[in-house]
């Protein structure tokens, strides 16, 4: 068999493997075809990234492309490359080098996972004329882009000799040991020719198969659109037709599996219209557009990223993300992530070989002098600034080309903005993988002075044509705020009161924002899940915080009872009809889906996949509850839906406390228990920020001004509360019960044990354990000083809502499975009275089925005013009243005489129980039976 035949056979073999659901085993087979006898790299921790890059081999046009692609991956991840003992092939560490300089140059100029499809049909006359005439002409600040290029065009075989015209060795060209390779100096004219070719390919593809192709809908190429599953046509053809008209994008990594709908991207730019978002989202969006720099900080799933997308759909801007994961965060270009790699491997990727130091030692340790540390900081800053300015130039070049395309296509500006936003979120919508990363790769080796010069030239042109973008957006900024915390210092010349090493340390977020904002001084939005305000302020003090000020933004709206069903109706128009006689299901939907947007979006996602019959609606909801809380299935009809993956709400730190420091665990436990037992919200502090970081709490809305001192962190979502309550009251295999242990600890502490505070907490737990669900015979729990009354023989069950306060006119009992918080500590008499009286607006279990409104406005519940800190959605069954009431603990039980003789009761009767805990110091103790509390009978 000839060499060419062998190459073609290997090529086809790899294509077949990567085009059929790729996993680690199949990746090993594909790797073996490319590098016979060489082990698969150690990809633990980079599995998603590696498999993503390997899938991109399906777009390669030759075996040479494939080999160079994976060699490039190894080059970028030297610590992952395995070495066999006694073999110098694929060595570990950073000693990777290509066998010869020509092959080195070839590999260095192949960008990872950015293989432009080369097997397209010849372009049609319109796109050819558009790409060769309308967009021809010199590049901004350049005189070389009209030069002919020998690079291939769509429909032709690419890279006959090798990537970027460089000759290649045999298909299994090895990566050999040797000195660390260094990026050669590349002139602007050389880089420019390659960039022009890439932009021409980008333009061709965006018309042929991308967002401007004939079959694209809403700027989503047909192949990336979600299609309703086949069962919809039989079950509800009208809804099936409606869903097709919505043109919902598919989640990128599901195209070869279930092809799931992408709720985050649907109706982008349509938030002004009712039915696509909750009613107050529009007001939040308008406010954010009206202010200057803003810091968006909130728990995961609250709507931060969607808000950023909505801003960019209304104003020209650049979207950058500091985190990219194929399976969970597949949005945005990988250019910032690639810049992080460029910084980390600067000694290999910079022509001058400057080496980045990721961890700088405190000068007080004597490891280096203060002058030496500051010199290291300056060197690191130079490396990072150059990398991020290359990212900015790449974005500007694509933006300029896109504006030309939009003008030539006569797109209205409102539509062009949405299309540009979609392109930045999903670069593959252009028909090529990631044009931004592609250009960044071609800028490697170009001097920083030349990059700055070209950036200035592009910005000057944009200013002249009034096309300067309005926003720089940095998403998932917590990654940059926590990365390389000691690697950077204050900006040279920055006025600061910091004197110690730690006070002067800055993370990579500082050079990231500095590098771009100094060249492009426009509005900056920074968004993240855990953004410590002081850390961000320190990082950006000389760039944004001092000079221009900033706004805190944490209110992105939420799913409430008055907008949940209308939002579902936007997708399932006949949902009210389906729910007309399903009052219990409506209650469950309204109860469990309130809170952050992710819960409702996940429900709609599941319904679009499964169907909208009441049974399927219930099963989708059960999937959300069971998978997010970790509770065993209590739904006898529950069926696992594989496309309904839900991350557990309960964070690992609470499930595996031994894996974390005791201080961190205790601070989180205290905040959680404090809320479960007393319903008190925690003030925002470094300790309680853990609640937000771990997805348990959310920042409460504050005045949208520069101040941030009045932040509250609230836990008021029923799914979250149910998860926490289940965790707190469950005894593990090791006998550890978090709530019992917390109360026992309170007894040992002087400020809670001696004052009776701990006994109050214990009394709540005992009341819940004894009287929840089936309850207990009252006289088995309480000791009476005189002869017990006859009614003490009745079974007592814990009351959730008293008959007189119930909308249904019936007593509502407290079910343990539905208990989301145990107690309420009242600060004043008004709050204490509300516990008895004002329960209608918040308790979804207390709404009679025949009063559930299915009308379009669905507005039984008033929207609380700004800055109002609400009580939990479902009131706790136990009250710790304010000091004016006398008792320390109050709760109600329903005495049920059914099946019991001699109670003197003819019907169930409510009984109010008031307990005094603060008497004598020596009385504040629990018996062993009290401590066990897990179903053991004790005496109160």
N, C-alpha and C positions, 0 to 999 in steps of 0.2 A: 504493500500500500504506500502511495507517495506521501510526501510530507504535507502537501496541500490537502490531500484527502483526509489525512489524520487530523489536520487542523479543523477541517469542516466537520468531521465527525465529533470532535470534542466540542466545537462550537454549538452544534445542534443538541448534543447531550446536555450541555449546561442550560441552553434555552428551555429544553423540556423540563428540567428539574425546577428551575426558578419560576416557571410559569404555572406550576401546580402547587398549591398551598405549601409554602416553604417553612420548614422547621429546622432544628439544629441538626438532625440526622441527615436530612436532604441537603443542608448546607455543606455538610462534611463530604457528601458525594460530589457536589458541584466543585468544591475546593480540590478534590482529588483529580477531577478532570483537568483543572487548570494547572495544578502543581503536583504531578504524580509523586507519591512517596513522601510528601511533606505534610506534617500534622496541621490540623485546623488550629488557628490561633486560640488562645485562652480568652474567650469572649464573655466570661461571667461579668455582669455589670454593664456590658455593652451589647447584650443580645439583640434588643430591638433595633439598635443602630446598625449592627452588623447585618442582620437579616434584611433590613431596609435597603442597605447599600447593595447587598447581593441580589435582591429582587430587581434592582435597576439594571442588572446585567441583561435582563430580557430586552432592553432597548439598545444594547450594543450591536454594532454592525459587523464585528469581526472578533476572532479569538484574541487578536492583539489588544483590542479595546478592553476585553474582559480581563486579560492578564494585567494590563496596566492599571485597571480600575482597582483590583484587589491588592496589587502591590502598593498602590497609593494608600489603601486602608491600613495596611501593615506599617507603612511609613509614618502614618499619622498616629498610630497606636503602638509604639514600639514595645511598651510594657506588656502587651497582649500576645506578642509573637513567641511561640514556643520554640525551644531548641532541643534537639536530640543529643544525648551524650555522645561525644566523639564525632559529631557532625557539625559543620559550620553553616548549614543551611538554616535560614530563618532564625537568626540569633535573637536573644532577648536583649533588653535594655535599649539604649539609644545608639548602638553601634551599627545600625542598619545603613547599608549603602547599596547603590545600584552597581552592577558589574562594570559599566563603563560610563563615561561622561555623557555620551549620546543617549544611552538608555536612561540615565539619571534625568536628563533634561526632559525626555519624553514623559517619564512618570510624574515629574514635578508639575507638568503642564496639563495633566489629566485631572479634572476636578472630581471629587468623590460624589457618587450618587447623582451626578448631573449629566447623564448621558443623553444627548439630544437624539430623538428618534430620527433615523436616517432611511427608514424603509417606507416612507410615505410615497404616494403616487405623485407624479409630476404636478406641480401647482397649476391651478386654473389661471386663465388669462387675467382675470381681475386682480387676484392676489399678486401675480407676477408683476403686472403693471404698477400696482400700488407699491410693492416693496422696492422696485428698481427705479421708480421715477418720483413718486410723491415723497418718499423718505430719503432719497439720495441727497447728496450734498455733504459738505464738510461737517464733521463732528464739531461740537462746541470747543473752541480753542485748539483746533487741529487742522492740519492740511493733508492728512494722509488717508482719510477714510474712503476716498474714491478709488484708491488703489485696488487692482484686481487681486483676489485671493484665490489660492489653489485649493482651499478647503472645500469639502464636498457640499453639495446642495441637496435638498430633499429629492429622493428618487435616485440618487447616485450612491455608489459604494464609498463609504467614508474611510479615510486614513489608510490608503493603500500601503503605505510604508509603515505607518505607525501613528500614534496620537500626535496631532499638531504637525504632521509631516516628518517626525523624527523616525529614523530607521529602527526596526525592532529586531531582537534576536529571535530564536525559535520560540514557539508558543509557551513553553514552560520555563521561560527565562527566570533565573533564580535571583533572589535578593541575597547578596553575599556580605560577609563581614568586611569591615574596613573603617576608615575614618568617617566621622559624621559628615553627611553631605551638607552642603551649604547652598542656599538658593542663589543662582547666578544673577548678576545685575541685568535687568531688562530695560531697554530704552522705552520711552513712551511710544515712539513710532511703531516699535515691534508689538507692544501690548495693544496698541490702538487697532491694528489690522485684525487681530484676533477678536477684539471686542466688537468691532464692526460686523464681522462675520457672525458672531453669536447673536447680535441684535437683529441682523437680517433673518437668521434662522428663527429667532423669537417672533419676528413680525410675520414670517410665512406661516408658522405653526398656529399663531393666535387666530389667523383667518381660516386656515384649513381644518384644524381639529380643535382649536381652543375656544375661548369665550366669545369670539366674534364669528365663529363658524355658523353655517346656515342652520344647523340642528341644535345650537345652544339655546337655552331658555334662561332668561334672567342672568345672563353672563356665566351660566354653568354649562360646560360642554355636556352633550347628551350622555356620554359614557360615564359621567360623574353625577348624573341625576338618580335620585332614589325612585324606584318604581314600586307601587303598591303590590304586595304579594298576591298571588293568583286567587286566593280564597275570597278576596274582596269582591271580585266580579260576580261570584255566585251569591255571596251573602248580602251585598248591598251595592249594586252597580252604580247608583247615584253618588254614593260616597266615594266609590272607586274613581269615578270620573272627576269628582271634585279634588281628590288628592293628586291626581295627575296634573290638574290645572295649577296646583300650588307650586309645582317645579321645585320641590325640596331637594337640596343637595344630599348626596350620600356621604357618610363618614368615610374618609379616604381609605383607612385600613380594613374596611369591611366589604370592599368592592368584589372580592372573590369568595366571600362567605355568605352572610345573610343580607348584605347590602342594606345597611340600616340608615334611617333618616337622620340627618344632621340638624338638630333643632337649634344649635347655636348660630348657624349661618342662615337659616330660613328667614325670609322676609326682611333681610338686611336692608336698611333704608326705609322700611315701611312702618317704623315704630310710631309714626304720626297717626296711623290709622287704627281705629278701634278693632279689637279682636286679635291683634298680633302680639300684643304685650299687655301687661297690666296697666290699669288706667293712669296710675301716677308716674309711670316710667317716662312719659313725655315731658312732664314738668321737671323731673330730675335731669333729663338730657338737656333741656333748654337752659337750665341753671348752669350746668357744667360748661356749656358752650359760651356762657356769658362771662366766665371768670378767666383769670390768667393761669399761671402754672398751678397744677393740682396734684395732690397725692391721693390716690385711690387705695383705700385699705379696708379689707373686709374678709370674712371667712370664705373658704373655697365654695364655689357654687352659688355665690350671692348675686352674680351678674356683673362683675367688674369687667371681664373681657368683652361681654356683649355690649356694655356701655362704651367701651373704647371703640368697638367696631361701629357703633351707631354714630359716634362723634366723627369718625373718619369717613362715614358715608355722607356726611353733611359738610365736611371741610377737608380740603386737600391736606394730606399729611403723610408721614412715614410711620409705619408700624414695625417695631422691632420686638422680638421676644427673646428673653434670656434663657428659656427652657424649651426644648423640643424633644418630644417622645412620640414615636410612631403610634403606640397603642393608647396613649392617654392625652397627650398634648400635641397633636399633629398640625398645629396651626402656625402660619408664618414661615418666613424663610429661615434657613439654618445659618444665616450669615453671622449673627452675633455669636452663636455657639462655635462656629468655625473661627471667628476672631479670638475667642478664648483659647482655642487650640493653637492658633498662630502665636499668641503671646507665650503660652507655655513652652512651645518649641521654637522660640525666637532664635536660638543659637543655630538652628538648622535651617530656618526659613527666611532669615534676614541675610542679605549679602554681607553686612558688616559683622555678623556673628554675635551681636549683643545678646547676652544671656539674661533671662528673666529669673528673678529670685522670688519665689512664691511666699516664703515665710522669712520675714526679717526679724532678727533678734533684738530685744530691748537693749539699748546701749548701757543701761544700768547693770546688766549682767557681765559687762566687760568683754563680750564677744566681739564688739566693734565700738568704735568711738561714735559720738553723736554725728560728727561730720561724715564719717563713713556710712552711717545709716542713711543720712540725708542724701548722700551721693547714690546709694542703692535705690532709694525712693525715686530720685530723679531719673536714673537709668530705666527703672521699671515704667515710670510714667511715659518716657519717650517711646518705649516699645509698645505700650498699650495705646497711646495716642495715635501712633502710625497705623496700627491695626484697625482701630475704630474709624479713622478718617478714610481708610480704604473702603470700609463698609459703607460709609456715607457717600463716597464718590460713586460706588457701584449702584447705590440706590438712586442717586441723582441722574445717572446716565440712563437707567431704565425708565425713570420718571419722565425725563425729557423725551425719550422715544415714544413713550406711551401718550404723552400729550400731543405729539405729532400725529400719532395714529388716531386719537380721538377727534382731532381737528379734521383730518382728512376724511374720517368716517361721518363727520357732521353729527357727532353725538351731543345731545344737550348736556350742559355741564353737570346737571344733577345726576344724570345717568353715568356720565364719565367718572364722577367721583366714586359712585358705588362700584363701578367696574374696577377702578384702580384699587379700591379697598379690598375687593374680592381677590384681585391678583396678588396683593401682598399677603393676604391670609392663606390663600391656596395657590402658590406659584405654579403648580402643575396645571392649573386651569388655562395656562397659556399654550399648552401642548408640549412644553419642555419641562423638565423636572424642577429646576430652581435657577432661573436666569440671574438672580441676584448673587447667588453663590458662584455661578459660572463666571460672572464678571470679576468678582472678588478674586477668584483663582487666577485670572489673567492679569490682575494687578500686582500679584506677588512678584517681588523683585524690582518693581518700579520705585524710584526714590521717593522719600517722603516729601521732598521739596516739589517734585513734579506732581505728586498727588494733590498737594495743597494748591498748586498753580492751576491744575485742571479743575479742581473743585471751585475755586474762585471764578474761573471762566464760565463754568456752567451756571453758577449762582448769579453772575452778572447778566447773563443772557436771560435767565428766568425773571430777574427783576425788571429788565427792559420790556419783556413781554407780559408782565404782570401775572406770572405763573408761579411765583414763590409759594411753596407750601406753607401751611399755617401751623402745623403741629408736628412735634416729635413725640412719639408715644413709645414708652418702654414697658412692656408687659412682663409678668413673672419676675419683677425686679428684685424680689427677695433673694433670688439666686445671686445676682450681682452684689446685693447688699451684704451677703454673707460670704462671698468668695474672696480669698486672699486678703483677709482682714488687716494684715500687717504689712502688705506689700507696697502700699502707697501712703504718702504723707500729704500735708497741705500743699496747695499750689504755690510755687515759688512767688514770693512777694505778697502772699495772702496774709492779711492782718488777723491774728488769732491770739486768744488768751491762753491757749493750750500750752502746757510746758512739759508734761511728762510724755513718755513714749506712747502709752496707751491712748492718751488724749489726742495725740497727733496722728495716730494710725487711721487710714482710710481704706475701704474696700474698693474693688474694681468698679463699682458703680460711679465713683468720682471721675476717673478718667473717661469712662464711657460717656457720661453726660457732658463733661467739659469738652471733650474732643469734638463733639458734634455741635453743641450749642454755641461754642465760640465762633464757629464758622457759619452756623445757621441759627441766629438768635431769634427763635420763634417760641411759641407756647410749648411747654413741656408737660406731658401727663405721665406720671409714674404710678404703676399699679402692681400690687402684690398681695399675697396672702398674709405674710408676716413681715410687715415693714415697721420696725421700731422707729418711731418718729425722730427720736434724738439721733439715731444712727444715720438716718437719711439726711437730717439737718446738718450733721457733721460732714457727711460726704459731699453735700452740695452747697455748703454755706457760701462759698465764693462764686458759685455759678448761678444759683437760682434763689436760694433761701434769703440771702441778705439783700441782694440788689433789687430783685423784682417782687419778693414776697411769694407766698403760695397759699393755696386753700386746701383744707382737709376735706375729703369727700368719702363718706362711708354709707350713704343712704341710696341704695339702688332699687328701692321698692321691694316688695315681697308678694308672695301669693297669699291672698286673704280670702275669706269666705265670699266676699262680694265680687271677686274676679276669677276664681278658679273655674267655675263652670262656663262662663263666657269665653275664656281662653280655650278650653277644650272644644267648645262649639265652633271656633274658627277652623278647626280641622275636621270635626265630625258634626256637620250641620244639624243632624237629627238627634243629637245626644239627649236633648230634653225629652223627646218622645220616648227614647229608650229607658230613661230614668224615671218616667212618670210614676210608676208604681214600685219604685225601688228606694223607698225612704231610708232604709238601713244602709244601703250601699252609698247613697248620697251623703249620709252622715259620716261614713268612713272616709269617703273621698275628701270631704271638707276638713275633717279632723287631721288626717295624716299628711295631706299635701300642703298644708299651710307652712309658711316660712320661706326659706331661700328658694330661688327660682329653679334650682336643679331638681328638686323633688317633683314639681309639676311637669317640668320638661321631660324627665325620665318616664313619668306616667304616660304622657302623650306619645313619646317614642315607643313605648311598649304597646299601646293601643293601636298605633299605626301598623305595627308588625303583627299583632295577634288578632285584632278584630274588636268590635265594639258591642257585642252582645253583653247583657248584664253578667253572665257567667265569666266571660273573658275579661271584662272590666275588673271584676272581683279578683280574678287570678293575677292580673297584672299588678293590682294593688298589693295582693298578698306577696308577690315576688319582691316588691319594693320593701315591704315591712320586714319580711323574714330575712332577706339578704342584708339589709342595711342594719338591722338590730341584732342579728344573730340568734333570734329566738327560734325555737323549734316550731315546725308548722302546726298551727292550731286550726287550719282550714282543711277539712277533710277532702275538699276537691282541688287542693293545691297541686299545681303541675309546674315543674321547673321550666322556665323559659330561658334557653341558653343565651339569647341576645339581651337578656335583662341582667347583665352583670352589675352588681352594686358593691361599692367598697363598704366595708363595715364602718359604721359611724364611730363606734367605740375605738379610740386610738390604741395603738400597741402598748403605749406606756401604762395604760390602765389594765390591759390584759396580761402584760408580762412585766410587772413592776421591778422584778429583779434585774432587768436589762438596763435600768436607768438609775441615775443617782437618787438617793433617798430624798434629797432636798427638792429636786425637780418633781418627783412623784408626790411628795407631801404638799407642795404648793398647789399642784393641780387638784389633788384629792380634796384639799381644804375648800377650794373655790367651788368644786362640784357639790360636796356635801353641804356646804353652807347654803347653796341654792335649793337642793332637794329637800332639806329640812326646814328652811326658813323663807325660801323664795326671795332672797335678797340678792340683788345684782352686784357684781363686783366692780369696784372702780378700776379703770385701766391702769395697769402698773406692769413693770417688767415681769412679775410673777404671773399675773392673771392673763397676760398676753398669750400664755401657753394655751388658754382656752380657745382663742381664735386660731392660733397656729394649728391646733389639732382638730379644728372643725367643729368644736362643741359650742362655742359662744360666738356672738356677733357684736360688733360695735353698734351701740345705740345711736340714733341720729342726734347730732348736736348742731348748734348754730353753724352755718356754713361760712365761717370767718377764719382768720389766720389762727385763732386760739384753738387749743385742743385739751385744755385742762379738765373739762367736765365730761370727758368720755365715760360711758358705762359699757360694760361687757355683759350682755344679756344671754341667758339660755332660755329660750321660749318657743322652741320648735318641738312639736309632739314626738316626732321620730327620734330626735336627739334625747329628749327627756325620757322617753320609754327605754332607750338603750341604756342610759345612765341609771335609771331606777332598777332595771333588770340586773345590771352589774352590781349595784350597791347592795341589793338584797339577796344576791345569790351566793351560796356557800360553795367554794371550790373544792376540788378533790383533796387539797391540802388542809381543808377545814377552815380556810380563811374567808371570813365574811366582811367585806369592806365597811359596811355601815355599822355592824356590831363593833368592829375593831376601832372605828373612828369614835364611837360613843364611849367605849372603854377608855380610850386615850383621853377623852374629855374629862372623865372622872378622876384621872390621875393628875390633871393640871389644876393648879390652885385657883386660877381665875374662873374656871368653869365647874370644877368639882365641888368646891366649898360653897359656891353661891347658889347652887341648885340649877344652874344652867344645864349641866350634863344630864340631870334627872329629867328636865323638860324634854331633851332630845330622846332619852330612853323611853319616856312615856309615849311619845309619838310613835316610835317604832313598835312598842308593845301593842298600842291601840290598832295600828295597821295590821300587825301579824295576827292578833287575836280575832279581830272583827271583820277583816277583809274577806271577800268571797262568801263562803258558807257561814262564817262567824262562829261564835261560841255561846253556850248557855251563860247568861250574864252572871249568875251566882258562882260559876266555876272560875270566874276571873276576879270579881270584886268581893271583898269581905265587908259585911255590914256590921255596924256596931251593935245593933239590936236585932230582933227577929227579922230575917229577910222578907221583903214583901212578896206576895204571890207572883207578881209579874217578873221577879228576878229569875224565875224558872224558864222564862221564854228565851228563845234563841235571838241573840243580838247581832245585827249586821251593820257594818260601817256605812254611813250615809254620805253620798257624794253631793246631792242637792236636796234640800228640804222641800217638802211638799208646798209650803207657802211661797217659796221662791221659784218654783219650777214652772216653766212655760206650759208644760203638759198637765200640771195640776197633780202630778204623782211624785212620790218619793223616788229619787234616783239613787240606787245603791252603788257603792264603790267596788269595782272589780279590780283585782290586783293587776291583771294583764293590761288594763287600761289606765293604770295609775302612772302619771308622768312626773308628779312631784308630791311630796308628802305633807309638808306643812307651810304655813304662811305666818311670818312674824310681822305683826302690825305695829306701825310706828305711831298711829293716832287712832282716835275713835272712829273717824270717817272710814278709814280702811277696814277697821274691824266690822263696821256695819255693812260695808260692801261685801264682806265675806258671806254674810247672811242673805243679803238682799239683791245685790247687783250681779247676777250671774247670767243674765240672758244674752249678753253680747259676746260672751267668750266661751261658753260651754256648749260645744256642738253635740254632746251626748244628751243634752237636755232640750232639744228641739223636737216637738211631736212631728211624726212623719207627715201628717196632713198639712203642716204649716210651712214645709220647706218650699221656698219660692223657686220655681224654675223659669221665671220670667227673665228677660234679657238683662235688665239692670241688676237684678239679684243683689239688692243693696240694703238688706236688713241691718247690716252692721255698719255703723259710722266709722269712717277712717279717723284714727286718733290724730290729734294735732301734733305738729313738730315738737320734739323734745319731750313728749309724753312717754313715760316709762310704764308700759302696760303690765298688768298682772299676767300670770301664765294663761295660755289659751284655755286650759281646763283647770278650774280652781282646785287647790289642794283640799283634801278632806278634813285636815286638822288645822286649828287656828291657835296661834300664840298671841292673844289679844294685847293691846297696849295696857299700860299700868293702871288705867282708870277702871278697868273691868274687874279686877280682883283675881280671878283664877289665872293660872299660868298656861293651862292647856284646855281647849274646848273642842269637842267633836260630838257628832250625833250618831246614834245607832237606831235601827228600826227593830223593835221587839216583835217577833213573829211567833204567835202561839200555835201555829199549825202543827198538829200531831202531838201536842204536849198538853196534858191535863193539869188543871189546877192553877193556871196562870191568872185567871180572872180577866183575861182579855178576850174580846170577841172578834177583833180584827187587828192587823198590824198597826203598831203605835210608835210614833217617834219619841225618842228620849234624848235629852241634851245632857251630856256628861261634862262636868267642870271639875278640873283637878288642880289642886294647889300643890306646888312642888317646893317652894321656898319656905321651909319652916325651920328646922334645926339643922345645924351643920352636920351633926353626927348621923342624921337620918338620910343623908344624901348618899345612899349606896344601893347597890342592886344585889339581889340574891343570884345564885348560879342559874336558877331557872329563868330569871329575867334576862341574864346575859345571853343565854342560849337563844331565846326569843324566836327560834326557827320552828315554831309550832308547839313548843312546850308550854304547858299551862303554868302560869305564874299568878301571883297575887298583887294587885295594885293597891 
